[in-house]
Amino acid sequence: MSERAFEPGALYHVGVSGNLGQPLFENAPHHELYLRLYGRVSRKYDWTTLDWCLMWNHAHFLVRLDETGLSRGMQELNGMFARRLNAVRGLTGRGHAIRHRFFSSHVDSDAYLQKVCAYIPLNPCEAGLCATPEAWVWGGYRASLGLEFARPFHNVQALLELFGDTPAAGRHEYRELVHEGLAALGHGSTSNDRVGTAT
């Protein structure tokens, strides 16, 4: 896989999906396996992960890249995960578990940054899996609000610094942004109506 062009130090919205719409994660151990592998790869390639969310057939990350880029690390991550998953499922040699090309988008404006920072934690709500982003355990939002400890790869401070001069101020502004997005979806604080297809 050739390395895609990227800007060192810039933020990227990164996503990966199951192949042909198939589930990428079937249970909690699958989620945990992917997170362990992601943590290992992100350390190796010096990615700063500001936010993340695992769904059932895809995943999202907000990452600040270092000099090492993205493609090689994502290839390594998804290759390791797919091989282990196929071995567990007894599907070794029967096709790809993960769509062969991951998604990446340069977060190159304040407007897009605001959109991505709301979109990632709201993804489970859009998919009708929970009423509020605080209820979804397979994402970074709860840790960003201080409701639980962050995963080792999740740099909450780097996220909150985008929204305020202090952690408390950043957390308040970030929570307001996400809940404004939730209201815009028409969910309010209790609705489970599906608004759109999570991507």
N, C-alpha and C positions, 0 to 999 in steps of 0.2 A: 504494500500500500504506500503510495507516495504521500509525503507530508503536505498537508494543505497550508496555504499561506496564512499567517497569523501575525498578530502584533504582540510582542512580549510585553507583559505588564498590563495588558488589556483584559477586560472581562468578556467571557463567552457564555452563552446559553447553550448547553450541550444536552443532547437527548439520544436515547437508544431505544429500539423497539424490538418486540418479538417478531420472528419471521412469519410473513403471510397472516398477520393478525393473531397469531397464536399466543397463548399466555407465556410471558417471560418468567414470571414467578407464580408458582402454584400454591405456595404455603410459606409460613414464616421462616423455616430453615433456608428456603431459596433466597428470600430477602436478605437474611443474615449472611449467607455465603457471598452474595454480590457485594454487600457492604464491606465485608472483610477484604475481599479482593480489591475493591475500589480504594480502600484505605492504604493497602500495600502499594498499589500502582501510583496513587496520588503522591505518596511520599517519595517514591522513586523519581517521579518526573516533576517534583516541586510545584504541584498544583495547589493553589489556595482555594478551598471550596467554601463559598459564602452561603450557599443554600443547596438543598437537595430534596428530592421526593421520588420515592419508588411507588409505582402503581402496580397493576397486575400484568399488563402487557407492554409497559414501557417505563422509562425513568428519565428524570430531569436533574440537571446540575447547573449551578451558576459558579463559574470557575474563573479565577485570575491565573493566567499562564505565566510561567517563567520562560527561560530561554529554550527549554527542551521541547516545546510544542505540544501537540495534542494527538495527532493521528497514531503515532507509534504506541503511546500509552493506551489509547482506546482499543487499538487492535489487540494489545496484550491482555488487557482487562477482559474484553468480550470473548477472546479466544479461550482464556483460562476458564471463564464461567461456562461457556458453551460446552467445552469438553467435559467438565465435571457434571453439568446438568444432563447431557446426553448419556453419560455413563450411568447416572442414577436412574434415568428413565429407560435404559436399555435400548437407546436409539443411536449408539455409536455407528458412524458411517452412513446414517440415513438422512442426512441433510443438515441444514443450518438451523440452530435454535434462535439466533439473533440476526436481524436484518443486517446485511453485509456492510452497509454504510451508515455510520452514525450521523446525527444532525448536529450542526454547530452554527451559531449565529453570533457575530461580533456585536456586543452591546456598545454601540458607538454614539449614543445620545442620552441625555437625562430622561427624555420621554420614554425611550425604549427601556432604560434601566428601571424606571418606575413600573412599566408594564410587566417586565420579566419578574421583578421582585414580588409582585402581586400574583402573577400567573402561576408560579411554581407552587406555592402553598395552597392556592385555590383549585389546583387540578383535581384533587379528590372530590371537591364539592361540585365542580362542573360535571364530573362523571357520576354524580348521584351516590357516592360511597359514604358520604358523611354530610352533616348539616353545617359544620364549621370546621375550619382548618385545624383548630386546636384538637379536634377529635381524631385526627389521622396520625397514627403512631409511626408510619414509615416515611417520615419527612423531617426536615430540620426546623420547622416552624415552632414547635413546642419548646425546643431548646433555645431558640432565638428569643422567645418571650420569657425565658427563665423558669419554665415549668418542669424541666428535666435537664439532666446533664447532656451536653453535646457529645456526639460521636467524636472519636479522636481526630478524624479528618475534617470536622466541621469547625470553621473559624468564625464563630459568632461575632467576635469583636470587629472583624473586617467588614461584616455586613452592617452592623449597627453604626459604624463610623460613616457610612454613606448617608445616614439619616439624622445624625445629631452629634454635638460636640462631646456629649457624655453618654455612657451606656444607657442610662435611664431615659434621656431625651431621645436617643436613637431608637430605643425599644418602643417608646410611645408613638413616635412618628411612623415607624414601620408597621405597628399594629393598626394604626389609623388607616394607612394606605391599604392594607390587606382587607380590612373590614369595609372600607368604602367599595372595594372591588367586589366583595361578597354581596353587598347591598345592590350593586349594579347588575349582578347576575340575577337578581330577583329572588334570591334565597332568603333574604332577611337573616334571622338568626336561628330559624327552626326548619325551614323547608328543605326537603330532600329531592325536589323536582330536578330532573335532568335538564340542563340548559344547553349543553352541546357535547360534542364528542371530544374527549380528552386526546390530545396529540402530543 
